[in-house]
Amino acid sequence: MSSDPRVLVIADAPLSENSGGAGLTLCNLLSALPPRNVLSFVPRASTQGHPPTEPWAARTRAYEVPFPHRQRAPLRYFNPLWATLNDLTADVVVEEHLAALRRFQPDVILASPITALDVHVAASAVRKLGVPHAVYFMDDWMTHEPVESRQRLESAARWLVATSSVRLMISAKLSAEYQRRFGPARTDDVVLQNPVLTERFLSSSQAARGDGRKVLVYAGAIWPMHRDALEALARAVAHLRGQGTDVVLRVHTSPTFWQQHASLFEPLGVEFGGHLPHRDVPDALKRADALVVACSFLPEWAPFSRYSIQTKLGEYLMTGRPVLVVGPDDAACAEWVAQHSAGAVLSAPSTEGLAAALRDLLGDDARLRALGVAGQALAQREHAREQVQPRFVAALQRACVGAGVH
């Protein structure tokens, strides 16, 4: 094996800088390697919304799901059947592509599952290829799976985690939780977040925009794990505007997400800033007075908030604009910025409480500047590509010395 390992990536997310979330994080991490050393193995359906961007299009092998596949059955008692079907589907998929996967000659498999099918495909590939593997978990999505099928899923995940040579986690909190849940206890988990392209996002100014109007910007998808916190902020902003404060919330997201939520946000005066290709995101962020991270307050989405550092956080921090985390105090994003005094946490979900905290913050330009300076310093220490990528490559190299699974 050369110093640059050959990596077979098994995930639901295509390697696309426009996909956001897991896909963007993997794209940025794997750019540390020569493209010829990477093969992405993904469901074809996942590439339709966000096709792989260069140089990864030629390094992607997409598979068809041979059986009807659902995350949840229409009736709860069918969920165990779908869990069994995931097993069968995974084996069929891997067997169909096994010759091509072997020709690639991977030194290591990187499994980054975000669906039940991902877990089973990764486990099947590890068994059939017999090479070492590393796992990378970016949030606690398994908690949200149907209880009737979760036991089978977690059994497969437990095997995948226990036999891995290296475990990568999005946060120290997720590492601790998965050690408790899946074992075995280890001290060598590697905490890795989205590596930010410093030269693209770094800004030399933390000054306010200067026209008196405060513009808060949210850029990204609006999944259920974001929606209620974003709605709470929108209501607080509308409340402040009704009291005479010149402030607006601007959302950059896909037209699909906006159409799903327009009836909620438009009456509250939220501006739709349009969808931005990832290359255009930095300029939009730098024009904001503050940048918004939304973490759900709702119990059913708590695992996503509690354990995941969102991909956008590092990019926000790198701009030097002040970051506002709207969500519970125990959200991983909230704890991260609070620990480093690198952002403001707005954890009162009520309109009045959130509006009061926001009014005080927006009226204190000195504090906003200080938060921006501290946030940018944190990003340069912990989120910059030149800091994160070497740790990622070192982890893969360490994984390659594993014995493999037969």
FENRASUL-V257201 format. One record per pair of residues at least 4 apart in sequence whose C-alpha atoms are under 8 Angstrom apart, sorted by the first residue. I is the first residue (numbers start at 1). J is the second residue. If there is no record, write none. Layout:
BEGIN
I:J
I:J
END
This chain:
BEGIN
1:5
1:107
3:397
4:33
4:34
4:37
4:393
4:397
5:33
5:37
5:106
5:107
5:108
5:396
5:397
5:400
6:37
6:38
6:105
6:106
6:107
6:108
7:37
7:38
7:39
7:106
7:107
7:108
7:109
7:110
8:38
8:39
8:40
8:41
8:101
8:106
8:108
8:109
8:110
9:38
9:39
9:40
9:41
9:109
9:110
9:111
9:112
10:40
10:41
10:42
10:109
10:110
10:111
10:112
10:113
10:118
10:121
10:122
11:40
11:41
11:42
11:111
11:112
11:113
11:114
11:118
12:42
12:43
12:46
12:112
12:113
12:114
12:115
12:118
13:19
13:22
13:23
13:42
13:46
13:47
14:19
14:23
14:40
14:42
14:46
14:47
14:50
14:51
14:52
14:60
15:19
15:23
15:24
15:26
15:27
15:40
15:51
15:52
15:53
15:56
16:20
16:23
16:24
16:27
16:50
16:51
16:52
16:53
16:54
16:56
17:23
17:24
17:27
17:28
17:52
17:53
17:278
18:24
18:50
18:53
18:277
18:278
19:23
19:24
19:50
20:24
20:25
20:220
20:221
20:311
21:25
21:310
21:311
21:312
22:26
22:138
22:311
23:27
24:28
24:194
24:311
25:29
25:193
25:194
25:195
25:311
26:30
26:194
27:31
28:32
28:194
28:195
28:196
28:385
29:194
29:195
29:385
29:388
29:389
29:392
30:38
31:35
32:389
32:390
32:393
33:37
33:38
33:393
34:38
35:55
35:56
35:59
36:59
38:59
39:59
39:60
39:61
39:104
40:59
40:60
40:61
40:62
41:60
41:61
41:62
41:63
42:46
42:47
42:60
42:61
42:62
42:63
43:47
43:62
43:63
43:64
43:65
44:48
44:62
44:63
44:64
45:49
45:64
46:50
47:51
47:52
47:62
51:57
52:56
52:57
52:60
53:57
54:58
55:59
56:60
63:93
64:93
65:69
65:89
65:93
66:89
66:92
66:93
67:85
67:89
69:82
69:85
69:86
70:82
71:82
71:115
71:116
71:145
72:76
72:79
72:82
72:145
72:146
73:77
73:78
73:79
73:82
74:78
75:79
76:146
76:148
77:148
78:82
79:83
79:146
79:148
79:149
80:84
80:148
80:149
81:85
82:86
82:149
83:87
83:149
83:152
83:153
84:88
85:89
86:90
86:116
86:117
86:120
87:91
87:117
87:120
87:121
88:92
89:93
89:117
90:94
90:117
90:120
90:121
90:124
91:95
91:121
91:124
92:96
93:97
93:121
94:98
94:121
94:124
94:125
97:101
98:102
98:128
98:129
99:103
100:104
101:105
101:106
102:106
102:129
106:131
107:131
107:132
107:400
108:131
108:132
108:133
108:134
108:396
108:399
108:400
109:126
109:131
109:132
109:133
109:134
110:133
110:134
110:135
110:136
111:118
111:119
111:122
111:133
111:134
111:135
111:136
112:118
112:135
112:136
112:137
112:138
113:118
113:119
113:122
113:136
113:137
114:118
114:119
114:137
114:138
114:141
115:119
115:141
115:142
116:120
116:142
116:153
117:121
118:122
119:123
119:153
119:156
119:157
119:160
120:124
120:156
121:125
122:126
122:160
123:127
123:156
123:159
123:160
124:128
125:129
125:130
126:130
126:131
126:132
126:133
126:404
126:405
126:406
127:405
127:406
128:406
129:406
130:404
130:405
130:406
131:403
131:404
131:405
132:164
132:165
132:399
132:400
132:401
132:402
132:403
132:404
132:405
133:163
133:164
133:165
133:166
133:399
133:400
133:402
133:404
134:164
134:165
134:166
134:167
134:168
134:396
134:399
135:160
135:161
135:164
135:166
135:167
135:168
136:167
136:168
136:169
136:170
137:168
137:169
137:170
138:169
138:170
138:171
138:308
138:309
139:170
139:174
139:303
139:304
139:307
139:308
140:144
140:174
140:303
140:304
140:307
140:308
141:145
141:303
141:304
142:150
142:154
143:303
144:300
144:301
145:149
145:150
146:150
147:151
149:153
150:154
151:155
152:156
153:157
154:158
155:159
156:160
157:161
157:182
158:162
158:182
158:183
159:163
160:164
161:167
161:182
161:183
162:182
162:183
162:184
163:405
164:399
165:398
165:399
165:400
165:401
165:402
166:188
166:189
166:190
166:395
166:396
166:398
166:399
167:188
167:189
167:190
168:189
168:190
168:191
168:192
169:174
169:175
169:189
169:190
169:191
169:192
170:174
170:175
170:191
170:192
170:193
170:307
170:308
170:309
171:175
171:191
171:192
171:193
171:307
171:308
171:309
171:332
172:176
172:191
173:177
173:306
173:307
173:332
174:178
174:307
174:308
175:179
175:189
175:191
176:180
177:181
178:182
178:183
179:183
179:184
179:185
179:186
180:184
180:185
190:395
192:388
192:392
193:309
193:311
193:383
193:388
194:311
194:314
194:383
194:388
195:314
195:383
195:384
195:385
195:386
195:387
195:388
195:389
196:201
196:314
196:315
196:318
196:383
196:384
196:385
197:201
197:384
197:385
198:202
198:318
198:380
198:384
198:385
200:282
201:282
201:315
201:318
201:319
202:318
202:319
202:320
202:376
203:286
203:318
203:319
203:320
204:320
205:320
206:320
206:321
206:369
206:372
206:373
207:369
208:289
208:365
208:369
209:214
209:287
209:288
209:289
212:246
213:246
213:247
213:248
214:246
214:247
214:248
214:288
214:289
214:362
215:247
215:248
215:249
215:250
215:288
215:289
215:290
216:247
216:248
216:249
216:250
216:288
216:289
216:290
216:291
216:292
217:249
217:250
217:251
217:252
217:285
217:288
217:289
217:290
217:291
217:292
218:249
218:250
218:251
218:252
218:291
218:292
218:293
219:251
219:252
219:253
219:281
219:292
219:312
220:251
220:252
220:253
220:254
220:312
221:253
221:254
221:257
222:226
222:227
222:253
222:257
223:227
224:228
224:296
224:301
225:294
225:295
225:296
225:301
225:304
225:305
226:230
226:294
226:295
226:296
227:231
227:294
227:296
228:232
228:296
228:297
228:298
229:233
229:294
229:295
229:296
229:297
229:326
229:327
229:349
230:234
230:294
230:326
231:235
231:264
231:265
232:236
232:349
232:350
232:351
232:354
233:237
233:326
233:351
233:354
233:355
234:238
234:249
234:265
234:268
234:269
234:270
235:239
235:268
235:351
236:240
236:351
236:352
236:354
236:355
236:358
237:241
237:247
237:248
237:249
237:355
238:242
238:248
238:268
238:269
239:243
239:351
239:352
239:355
240:244
240:245
240:246
240:247
240:355
240:359
241:245
241:246
241:247
241:248
248:269
248:270
248:271
249:269
249:270
249:271
250:270
250:271
250:272
250:273
251:270
251:271
251:272
251:273
251:274
252:272
252:273
252:274
252:275
252:276
253:257
253:258
253:272
253:273
253:274
253:275
253:276
254:258
254:274
254:275
254:276
255:259
255:274
255:275
256:260
257:261
258:262
258:272
259:263
261:265
262:266
263:267
264:268
265:269
265:270
266:270
266:271
276:280
276:281
277:281
278:282
280:284
281:285
282:286
282:319
283:287
284:288
285:291
285:316
285:319
285:321
286:319
286:320
286:321
288:321
289:321
289:322
290:321
290:322
290:323
290:324
291:316
291:321
291:322
291:323
291:324
292:323
292:324
292:325
292:326
293:312
293:313
293:323
293:324
293:325
293:326
293:333
294:325
294:326
294:327
295:304
295:305
295:325
295:326
295:327
295:328
295:331
295:333
296:301
296:302
296:304
296:305
296:327
296:328
297:301
297:302
297:327
297:328
297:349
298:302
301:305
302:306
302:331
303:307
304:308
305:327
305:328
305:330
305:331
305:332
305:333
306:330
306:331
306:332
307:331
307:332
308:331
308:332
308:333
309:313
309:332
309:333
310:333
311:315
312:316
313:317
313:333
314:318
314:379
314:383
314:384
315:319
315:379
316:320
316:321
316:323
317:321
317:322
317:323
317:342
317:372
317:375
317:376
317:378
317:379
318:375
318:376
318:377
318:379
318:380
319:372
319:376
320:372
320:373
320:374
320:375
320:376
321:369
321:371
321:372
321:373
321:375
321:376
322:342
322:343
322:344
322:368
322:369
322:371
322:372
322:375
323:342
323:343
323:344
323:371
323:372
323:375
324:343
324:344
324:345
324:346
325:333
325:334
325:343
325:344
325:345
325:346
326:334
326:345
326:346
326:347
327:331
327:334
327:345
327:346
327:347
327:348
327:349
328:334
328:346
328:347
328:348
329:334
329:335
329:345
329:347
330:334
330:335
331:335
332:336
333:337
334:338
334:345
335:339
336:340
337:341
337:342
337:343
337:344
337:345
337:375
338:342
338:343
338:344
338:345
340:374
340:375
340:378
341:371
341:374
341:375
342:371
342:372
342:373
342:374
342:375
342:376
342:378
343:371
343:372
343:374
343:375
344:371
346:354
346:357
346:358
347:354
348:353
348:354
349:353
349:354
350:354
351:355
352:356
353:357
354:358
355:359
356:360
357:361
358:362
359:363
360:364
361:365
361:367
361:368
362:368
364:368
365:369
366:370
367:371
368:372
369:373
370:374
371:375
372:376
373:377
374:378
375:379
376:380
377:381
378:382
378:383
379:383
379:384
380:384
380:387
381:387
382:387
382:388
383:387
383:388
384:388
385:389
386:390
387:391
388:392
389:393
390:394
391:395
392:396
393:397
394:398
395:399
396:400
397:401
398:402
END
